[in-house]
Amino acid sequence: MSLDGIAIRALTEELNTLLAGGRIDKIQQPDSQTIIFNIRQRGQNHKLLISIHPQSARFHITNTNKPNPQQPPLFCMVLRKYLEGSKLQSIKQQGLERIVHFDFIGYDELGQKSNKVLICEFMGKHSNMILINPKTNLIIDSIKRLGSSTSQYRQVLPGLTYISPPPQKKISPQELTEEKLIQFFLENNSEKSISQGLLELVTGIGPQTSKELVIRAGINPDTGIEFLGQYEYSKLWQQITWLNNLIINNDYQPTLVKNKENPIAFAPFFLEQFTGLNQISFPTMSELVEFFIGKKEESNLFKQKSLALEKVIDRELERCQKKLVLQLNKIAEGKQGEKYKIWGELLTANLYQLKQSNKAIVPNFYSENQELIEIPMDENLTPNENAQNYFKKYNKTKIGVEKAKEQSKFTQEEITYLETIKSSLERAESLSELQEIRWELEEAGYIKSKPEKNKSRDKNSTPTPSPHSFYINGFKVLVGKNNKQNDYLTLKIAKNNDLWLHVKDIPGSHVVIKNPENKDIPEKVLKTAAMLAAYFSKGRFSSQVPVDYTLKKNVRKPKGAKPGMVIYDNQKTLFVTCEEKYIEEIIQGSDL
């Protein structure tokens, strides 16, 4: 759900009180639709996030650190030029519209005071951020430029006069009277429901707020306008008055609605339409918006990126599996090759009695009963030439089989490797983990890498992998979340006397029990670490999963091996069944 005018009013009042007068220290643009202002106010640092994402346009304080492109986008550079170092004078909503003005005051190159306004239009797919000079009302730039081919009503381009979005023919709650309410409904006495009628009449309310007003009035929101009487009008007007007082007194109660554990709605007030469901009060509207919209956007982005990576992996797995089938078929042709060899030898052994023909019938001395066998021949060739042809076919088949065996080995290794990446993807929990998996796929050549990211990694700016970390009875246990982390954990972090664990013959995480003092590892610690290895593997839901363990000094990475691939010896095997509840309690208490 999106922000309506009432929610925006609650946010605007709250953030204006918190941020007005603050200094703009830094401006970032992590993606094409998001700007983050780092603001210093009253000795505290705040990060103001503004997003024009079509499904989650919003603004609020955020504590989330978002990765930034190495080269800032053009709009970000424009904002830095005009706004960094300036003060945020005020945050003002335009009426109850979904338009907010962020007013800044700073100094230009000549040291003269300079005012700028960042106009944010939170209107679904039409959302935009536009920087203007308020003296001339000219556009400096916008995060989305709109030419005449995009919009017939207005153009949003540098140097043009800023024109507000088309006005809505609605009445604000402050200007609405009971008489106007009744008149509107009488003039629009159609098949529309009451909640739909309110939505078309009152500025600033969305479908949820409209429905809430009708329910608070004790009326079924699906009731048609034609069924309203004086009593219903009176009750409805009481609720509009309640909403108006809420706005005037800035008396908001940020509320989140959950159906079981799933957030389904939010508002700057308690929602009676969800009576019976869990409703949680938030200390600020900003925190509520970040939790509901921000987390949902992150969740949707996670699903989108995860699905895209899964498609790449499945595509490559399908390619490898098709290739393996062809290679195995080629190997199976080896039996045909043996037949060619036998035919050639039988023809050679009987040359003295054979004549040029389209077939030869000779005794098969390779058979115990030495029965007669019919061998096809090319009648244009001599028996000896036919025999030599069969030897050539045999040799060609033999070479092909040997190549196919070698290639099938590599193909099977690639399938195993891709399955480890898919297993890592299934266990991924954050966007940063997805990014690590993407980088691995790029380095393996499965995804075309982006130049700026390559450049970034060439400069060693890729974050160091961060494995899961747990403490079990005083022992530190580390778990790799993907192949990159597995390599880093096993080859960089683990020491020779640490204990290394991995599920046997199943894709999964490397697990290391740190043991710097070379102590005896208690059975409970070993069993729990083995269950962690099973939990973070494809054997998670199986019983009696075999988990190998050995000292790290017995683990080696062959030259040229793919990420996450190691060999080991001197191992012992422990069979465990993952106790999910117990492991999840450990995960909740870990320093993730």
Secondary structure, 3 states (H helix, E strand, C coil): CCCCHHHHHHHHHHHHHHHCCCEEEEEEEEECCEEEEEEEECCEEEEEEEECCCCCCEEEECCCCCCCCCCCCHHHHHHHHHHCCCEEEEEEECCCCCEEEEEEEEECCCCCEEEEEEEEECCHHHCEEEEEECCCCEEEEECCCECCCCCCCCCECCCCECCCCCCCCCECCCCCCHHHHHHHHHHCCCCCEHHHHHHHHECCCCHHHHHHHHHHCCCCCCCEHHHCCHHHHHHHHHHHHHHHHHHHCCCCCCEEEEECCEEEEEECCCCHHHCCCEEEECCCHHHHHHHHHHHHHHHHHHHHHHHHHHHHHHHHHHHHHHHHHHHHHHHHCHHHHHHHHHHHHHHHHCHHHCCCCCEEEEECCCCCCCCEEEEECCCCCCHHHHHHHHHHHHHHHHHHHHHHHHHHHHHHHHHHHHHHHHHHHHHCCCHHHHHHHHHHHHHCCCCCCCHHHHHHHHCCCCCCCCCEEEEECCEEEEECCCHHHHHHHHHHHCCCCCEEEEECCCCECCEEECCCCCCCCCHHHHHHHHHHHHHCECCCCCCCEEEEEEEHHHEECCCCCCCCCCEECCCEEEEECCCHHHHHHHHHCCCC
